[in-house]
Amino acid sequence: MSDFPFLYLDHGRPNPDLVDKVGMVALAFAQPVSVPDRLKLQATVPDAFAGFFKWSDVLFTSESMSDVFSAVVYGDADEGDEQALDAFANEVETWIRGVHAKHPLLFFVGPTPALPGSAWADWSQSRASEVVLPFLEKYADTHPEALLADDDDNDTSEPMANFGRVDLAQMQVLLRSIDSERLAGSGAEGKARVKKLLARFAMKD
């Protein structure tokens, strides 16, 4: 029995070499989230990756509005500052635990690659083939809009107040952020499933 409430990919201190100007998170929910609750949740998203919101009933992505991610992560600290990185990691963990308490999650993909050493991240990676892969396979079957190019229905004049639908661009970013070998697990069947999944989202393994 694990003490971890959901899969958290990229949990831990951010890798300072990979903290970029843009950050994006992905949240996969166990049950559909209503539109009023989506708007409430959006209002709580940390500033570093708040702005461009994309939703379906069970999947939410949020990407920083412009090249602000690294600046918000470090604040007044120097780039690479470990205290700033740890403070940001703690902020994200506190936020996502709060989200999970109201809307149970299957998995969460953090906003930037993390350094190795997190027990939660290791546990999550070990279960990706059991949780993430089936979710994404079912998602491709039940959400055909996710196989299409950007719909661009987000009102860019007020990006913080509106949201569009999860489309191909978000799905490709999500898939690139997950280790395909961990996603496949052991055995040829898992690898074949991942290869088929990537092809559905116009990606190669």
Residue frames as qw, qx, qy, qz and C-alpha x, y, z in Angstrom:
[[0.000, 0.889, 0.458, 0.000, 0.00, 0.00, 0.00],
 [0.453, 0.303, -0.006, 0.839, 1.53, 3.31, -1.05],
 [0.182, -0.617, -0.413, 0.645, 1.33, 6.54, 0.90],
 [0.055, -0.178, 0.332, 0.925, 1.19, 8.50, -2.36],
 [0.460, 0.439, 0.509, -0.581, -2.32, 9.66, -3.32],
 [0.705, 0.675, 0.161, -0.144, -1.84, 9.80, -7.11],
 [0.783, 0.148, 0.200, 0.570, 0.87, 9.58, -9.73],
 [0.042, -0.962, 0.055, 0.264, 3.08, 12.68, -9.75],
 [0.807, 0.307, 0.156, 0.481, 5.47, 12.72, -12.69],
 [0.368, 0.544, -0.118, 0.744, 8.38, 15.17, -12.33],
 [0.565, -0.805, -0.155, -0.089, 7.93, 15.47, -8.58],
 [0.765, -0.333, -0.052, 0.549, 10.85, 16.98, -6.68],
 [0.199, -0.720, 0.135, 0.651, 13.38, 19.78, -7.04],
 [0.651, 0.749, 0.059, -0.112, 13.35, 21.15, -10.61],
 [0.787, 0.018, 0.217, 0.577, 16.44, 20.41, -12.67],
 [0.083, -0.799, -0.001, 0.596, 18.08, 23.86, -12.90],
 [0.221, -0.261, 0.647, 0.682, 19.51, 23.03, -16.33],
 [0.047, 0.341, 0.836, 0.428, 16.01, 22.42, -17.68],
 [0.039, 0.705, 0.494, -0.507, 14.01, 25.28, -16.13],
 [0.326, 0.318, 0.497, 0.739, 12.87, 27.10, -19.25],
 [0.101, -0.007, 0.035, -0.994, 10.86, 30.23, -20.01],
 [0.651, -0.128, -0.273, -0.696, 7.61, 28.30, -20.44],
 [0.129, -0.107, 0.934, -0.317, 6.04, 25.76, -18.10],
 [0.643, -0.094, -0.366, -0.666, 3.01, 23.50, -18.57],
 [0.307, -0.135, 0.861, -0.382, 1.20, 21.07, -16.29],
 [0.546, -0.081, -0.634, -0.541, -1.31, 18.30, -17.05],
 [0.386, -0.119, 0.694, -0.596, -3.94, 16.98, -14.64],
 [0.452, -0.081, -0.783, -0.420, -5.86, 13.75, -15.32],
 [0.471, -0.232, 0.410, -0.746, -8.97, 13.36, -13.19],
 [0.144, 0.054, 0.983, -0.099, -10.70, 10.21, -11.99],
 [0.219, 0.648, 0.718, -0.125, -14.13, 11.76, -12.67],
 [0.266, 0.624, 0.341, 0.650, -15.40, 14.56, -14.94],
 [0.233, -0.351, -0.318, 0.849, -15.03, 18.12, -13.64],
 [0.211, 0.810, 0.546, -0.026, -17.98, 20.46, -14.14],
 [0.374, 0.640, 0.127, 0.659, -17.55, 23.79, -15.92],
 [0.329, -0.891, 0.014, -0.314, -18.16, 25.87, -12.75],
 [0.805, -0.527, 0.177, 0.207, -15.55, 23.82, -10.91],
 [0.740, 0.308, 0.152, 0.578, -13.11, 24.23, -13.79],
 [0.124, 0.815, 0.026, 0.565, -13.31, 28.00, -13.46],
 [0.602, -0.780, 0.114, -0.131, -12.80, 27.77, -9.70],
 [0.889, -0.195, 0.177, 0.374, -9.76, 25.54, -10.16],
 [0.569, 0.580, 0.101, 0.574, -8.24, 27.86, -12.76],
 [0.159, -0.911, 0.045, -0.377, -8.28, 30.69, -10.25],
 [0.731, -0.639, 0.238, 0.036, -5.95, 28.72, -8.00],
 [0.886, 0.306, 0.002, 0.349, -3.26, 27.81, -10.57],
 [0.542, -0.581, 0.079, 0.601, 0.20, 29.10, -9.53],
 [0.242, 0.879, -0.074, -0.405, 1.38, 32.14, -11.48],
 [0.280, -0.504, 0.692, 0.434, 4.39, 30.39, -12.99],
 [0.098, 0.038, 0.886, 0.452, 2.25, 28.26, -15.31],
 [0.282, 0.617, 0.621, -0.391, -1.13, 30.00, -15.28],
 [0.109, 0.472, -0.256, -0.836, -2.60, 31.55, -18.39],
 [0.519, 0.221, -0.557, -0.609, -3.50, 29.34, -21.32],
 [0.516, -0.067, 0.746, -0.415, -6.03, 26.84, -20.02],
 [0.515, 0.145, -0.661, -0.526, -7.26, 23.82, -21.98],
 [0.514, -0.105, 0.675, -0.519, -9.93, 21.42, -20.73],
 [0.498, -0.136, -0.739, -0.433, -11.87, 18.31, -21.46],
 [0.720, -0.537, -0.184, -0.400, -14.13, 16.61, -18.96],
 [0.898, -0.419, -0.012, 0.131, -11.26, 14.64, -17.38],
 [0.731, 0.038, 0.054, 0.679, -8.06, 16.40, -18.53],
 [0.042, -0.992, -0.089, 0.074, -6.73, 19.89, -17.82],
 [0.708, 0.102, 0.008, 0.698, -3.57, 21.57, -19.07],
 [0.103, -0.980, -0.107, 0.132, -2.25, 24.98, -18.09],
 [0.717, 0.219, 0.072, 0.658, 0.65, 26.77, -19.77],
 [0.284, -0.562, -0.128, 0.767, 2.34, 30.02, -18.80],
 [0.383, 0.846, 0.284, -0.239, 1.10, 33.02, -20.76],
 [0.457, 0.845, -0.259, 0.097, 4.52, 34.08, -22.05],
 [0.709, 0.296, -0.489, 0.414, 8.22, 33.64, -21.32],
 [0.328, -0.711, 0.249, -0.570, 7.77, 34.08, -17.56],
 [0.914, -0.271, -0.296, -0.066, 8.16, 30.60, -16.08],
 [0.725, 0.054, -0.367, 0.580, 11.81, 30.73, -15.02],
 [0.047, 0.465, -0.186, 0.864, 11.47, 34.31, -13.78],
 [0.663, -0.502, -0.042, -0.554, 8.58, 33.36, -11.50],
 [0.911, -0.153, -0.352, 0.151, 10.33, 30.20, -10.29],
 [0.629, 0.068, -0.317, 0.707, 13.41, 32.12, -9.16],
 [0.242, -0.921, -0.298, 0.068, 11.87, 35.46, -8.22],
 [0.019, -0.961, 0.271, -0.057, 14.68, 37.63, -6.85],
 [0.749, -0.426, 0.471, 0.186, 17.06, 34.68, -6.47],
 [0.090, 0.580, -0.665, -0.461, 19.83, 33.78, -8.88],
 [0.840, 0.237, -0.340, -0.351, 19.25, 31.09, -11.48],
 [0.664, 0.186, -0.699, 0.190, 20.02, 27.68, -10.02],
 [0.216, -0.422, 0.533, -0.700, 19.32, 28.79, -6.45],
 [0.315, -0.104, -0.943, 0.025, 18.39, 25.62, -4.56],
 [0.083, 0.310, 0.643, -0.696, 16.20, 27.34, -1.98],
 [0.426, 0.329, -0.104, -0.836, 14.14, 28.97, -4.72],
 [0.462, 0.124, -0.782, -0.400, 13.80, 25.67, -6.55],
 [0.202, -0.182, -0.915, 0.298, 12.72, 23.84, -3.40],
 [0.218, 0.327, 0.408, -0.824, 10.26, 26.59, -2.50],
 [0.497, 0.255, -0.371, -0.742, 8.70, 26.35, -5.95],
 [0.403, 0.009, -0.905, -0.138, 8.49, 22.55, -5.76],
 [0.046, -0.258, -0.794, 0.548, 6.76, 22.83, -2.38],
 [0.349, 0.311, 0.099, -0.878, 4.30, 25.41, -3.75],
 [0.524, 0.164, -0.614, -0.567, 3.35, 23.15, -6.64],
 [0.323, -0.087, -0.935, 0.121, 2.98, 20.10, -4.38],
 [0.113, 0.283, 0.601, -0.739, 0.78, 22.00, -1.91],
 [0.450, 0.291, -0.144, -0.832, -1.40, 23.25, -4.75],
 [0.528, 0.118, -0.728, -0.421, -1.84, 19.90, -6.47],
 [0.170, -0.151, -0.908, 0.352, -2.61, 18.13, -3.18],
 [0.263, 0.319, 0.385, -0.825, -5.35, 20.71, -2.65],
 [0.519, 0.246, -0.434, -0.694, -6.74, 20.06, -6.12],
 [0.398, 0.033, -0.913, -0.080, -6.73, 16.31, -5.48],
 [0.053, 0.172, 0.763, -0.620, -8.64, 16.79, -2.22],
 [0.460, 0.403, 0.221, -0.760, -11.55, 18.31, -4.17],
 [0.783, 0.489, -0.156, -0.352, -11.19, 16.54, -7.52],
 [0.778, -0.343, 0.505, 0.144, -9.35, 13.20, -7.20],
 [0.342, 0.731, -0.491, -0.327, -6.52, 12.77, -9.68],
 [0.989, 0.113, 0.044, 0.085, -5.21, 9.75, -11.51],
 [0.737, -0.066, 0.065, 0.670, -1.96, 11.48, -12.39],
 [0.014, 0.979, 0.019, -0.201, -0.27, 14.87, -12.55],
 [0.750, 0.284, 0.063, 0.594, 2.62, 15.95, -14.78],
 [0.360, -0.729, -0.131, 0.567, 4.64, 18.74, -13.21],
 [0.326, 0.922, 0.063, -0.199, 5.68, 21.93, -15.01],
 [0.306, 0.797, -0.521, -0.001, 9.37, 21.12, -15.55],
 [0.844, 0.100, -0.510, 0.135, 11.70, 18.11, -15.37],
 [0.571, -0.768, 0.213, -0.197, 12.88, 17.33, -11.86],
 [0.123, 0.593, -0.784, 0.137, 16.15, 16.02, -10.53],
 [0.728, -0.095, -0.673, -0.091, 16.23, 12.30, -9.66],
 [0.206, 0.152, -0.725, 0.640, 15.81, 11.15, -6.08],
 [0.517, -0.136, 0.202, -0.820, 12.11, 11.65, -5.35],
 [0.223, 0.049, 0.963, -0.143, 10.43, 8.52, -4.02],
 [0.502, 0.539, 0.433, -0.520, 7.06, 9.83, -5.23],
 [0.444, 0.649, -0.379, -0.487, 8.40, 10.36, -8.75],
 [0.054, 0.322, -0.937, -0.127, 10.02, 6.91, -8.80],
 [0.357, 0.248, 0.842, -0.320, 6.82, 5.25, -7.62],
 [0.511, 0.630, 0.165, -0.562, 4.82, 7.19, -10.22],
 [0.329, 0.569, -0.632, -0.411, 7.14, 6.20, -13.05],
 [0.102, -0.146, 0.984, -0.025, 6.90, 2.56, -11.99],
 [0.356, 0.426, 0.767, -0.321, 3.11, 2.67, -12.31],
 [0.247, 0.465, -0.231, -0.818, 2.86, 4.71, -15.51],
 [0.222, 0.076, -0.854, -0.464, 2.13, 1.62, -17.61],
 [0.089, -0.370, -0.906, 0.184, -0.73, 0.68, -15.27],
 [0.036, 0.698, 0.472, -0.538, -2.36, 4.09, -14.96],
 [0.085, 0.625, -0.196, -0.751, -1.19, 6.58, -17.57],
 [0.001, -0.142, 0.814, 0.563, -1.11, 4.33, -20.62],
 [0.061, 0.466, 0.881, 0.056, -4.68, 2.97, -20.21],
 [0.070, 0.734, 0.339, -0.585, -5.95, 6.49, -19.52],
 [0.066, 0.546, -0.386, -0.740, -4.37, 7.87, -22.69],
 [0.043, 0.065, 0.909, 0.410, -5.56, 4.95, -24.80],
 [0.060, 0.624, 0.763, -0.155, -9.12, 5.42, -23.61],
 [0.017, 0.707, 0.101, -0.700, -8.80, 9.17, -24.00],
 [0.004, 0.292, -0.625, -0.724, -7.83, 8.81, -27.66],
 [0.004, 0.309, 0.919, 0.245, -10.88, 6.59, -28.21],
 [0.087, -0.713, -0.671, 0.182, -13.38, 8.86, -26.44],
 [0.056, -0.844, -0.064, 0.529, -12.03, 12.35, -27.24],
 [0.707, 0.434, 0.369, 0.419, -11.51, 12.61, -31.01],
 [0.117, 0.984, 0.013, 0.132, -10.90, 16.36, -30.71],
 [0.537, -0.723, 0.379, 0.214, -7.59, 15.52, -29.02],
 [0.727, 0.057, 0.527, 0.436, -6.38, 14.03, -32.30],
 [0.395, 0.812, 0.308, 0.299, -6.95, 17.30, -34.16],
 [0.452, 0.248, -0.119, 0.849, -4.68, 20.33, -34.55],
 [0.091, -0.239, -0.417, 0.872, -5.14, 23.47, -32.44],
 [0.078, 0.701, 0.690, 0.163, -8.72, 24.68, -32.44],
 [0.237, 0.139, -0.044, 0.960, -7.61, 28.14, -31.26],
 [0.306, -0.685, -0.521, -0.406, -10.91, 28.74, -29.49],
 [0.492, -0.500, -0.396, 0.593, -9.23, 30.31, -26.47],
 [0.092, 0.960, 0.195, 0.179, -10.03, 34.00, -26.16],
 [0.694, 0.093, -0.185, 0.689, -6.50, 35.38, -26.23],
 [0.033, -0.670, 0.021, -0.741, -7.71, 38.81, -25.16],
 [0.557, -0.560, 0.332, -0.515, -8.56, 37.33, -21.76],
 [0.606, 0.238, -0.759, -0.009, -6.54, 34.13, -21.46],
 [0.031, 0.138, -0.806, 0.575, -6.91, 33.89, -17.71],
 [0.497, 0.109, 0.380, -0.772, -10.70, 34.02, -17.86],
 [0.826, 0.320, -0.084, -0.456, -11.48, 31.54, -20.61],
 [0.462, -0.349, 0.800, 0.154, -10.41, 28.14, -21.79],
 [0.604, 0.372, -0.493, -0.504, -10.32, 26.08, -24.93],
 [0.975, -0.091, 0.082, -0.186, -10.39, 22.35, -25.41],
 [0.530, -0.487, 0.644, 0.260, -7.47, 19.99, -25.09],
 [0.755, 0.610, -0.086, -0.225, -6.22, 19.35, -28.61],
 [0.922, 0.262, -0.140, 0.248, -3.34, 17.70, -30.43],
 [0.292, 0.706, -0.375, 0.525, -0.71, 20.22, -29.35],
 [0.493, -0.596, 0.428, -0.468, -1.33, 19.66, -25.64],
 [0.981, -0.089, 0.135, -0.108, -1.44, 15.89, -26.06],
 [0.775, 0.471, -0.243, 0.343, 1.91, 15.90, -27.86],
 [0.009, 0.690, -0.462, 0.557, 3.53, 18.00, -25.13],
 [0.762, -0.414, 0.316, -0.385, 2.07, 15.67, -22.51],
 [0.992, 0.114, 0.011, 0.047, 3.38, 12.57, -24.25],
 [0.563, 0.609, -0.346, 0.439, 6.84, 14.07, -24.75],
 [0.236, -0.676, 0.443, -0.539, 7.06, 14.75, -21.01],
 [0.867, -0.275, 0.323, -0.261, 6.55, 11.07, -20.12],
 [0.154, -0.484, 0.838, 0.200, 9.32, 8.49, -20.41],
 [0.748, 0.209, -0.350, -0.523, 8.06, 6.17, -23.17],
 [0.460, 0.194, -0.858, 0.124, 9.94, 3.19, -21.74],
 [0.116, 0.039, 0.740, -0.661, 8.27, 3.61, -18.35],
 [0.591, 0.196, 0.041, -0.781, 4.96, 4.16, -20.10],
 [0.694, 0.227, -0.596, -0.334, 5.34, 0.86, -21.91],
 [0.783, -0.420, 0.392, -0.238, 6.48, -1.14, -18.89],
 [0.291, -0.392, 0.845, 0.219, 8.13, -4.49, -19.51],
 [0.568, 0.277, 0.775, 0.015, 7.35, -6.71, -22.46],
 [0.193, 0.080, 0.603, 0.770, 6.69, -6.38, -26.15],
 [0.020, -0.686, -0.710, -0.160, 2.95, -5.80, -25.72],
 [0.215, -0.820, -0.245, 0.470, 3.45, -2.58, -23.81],
 [0.267, -0.381, 0.397, 0.791, 5.93, -1.28, -26.36],
 [0.123, 0.323, 0.755, 0.557, 3.50, -2.05, -29.17],
 [0.104, -0.798, -0.587, 0.088, 0.71, -0.24, -27.33],
 [0.245, -0.723, 0.001, 0.645, 2.87, 2.85, -26.81],
 [0.245, -0.117, 0.591, 0.759, 3.96, 2.84, -30.46],
 [0.035, 0.555, 0.749, 0.361, 0.31, 2.69, -31.55],
 [0.195, -0.830, -0.409, 0.325, -0.65, 5.44, -29.11],
 [0.270, -0.544, 0.215, 0.765, 2.10, 7.77, -30.32],
 [0.183, 0.149, 0.700, 0.674, 1.06, 7.17, -33.92],
 [0.028, -0.731, -0.678, -0.078, -2.49, 8.19, -33.09],
 [0.177, -0.909, -0.144, 0.349, -1.14, 11.51, -31.85],
 [0.584, 0.789, -0.065, 0.181, 1.10, 11.94, -34.93],
 [0.263, -0.812, 0.518, -0.053, 4.28, 11.15, -33.01],
 [0.774, 0.315, -0.547, 0.057, 7.10, 8.62, -33.40],
 [0.827, -0.559, -0.018, 0.054, 8.56, 6.48, -30.66]]
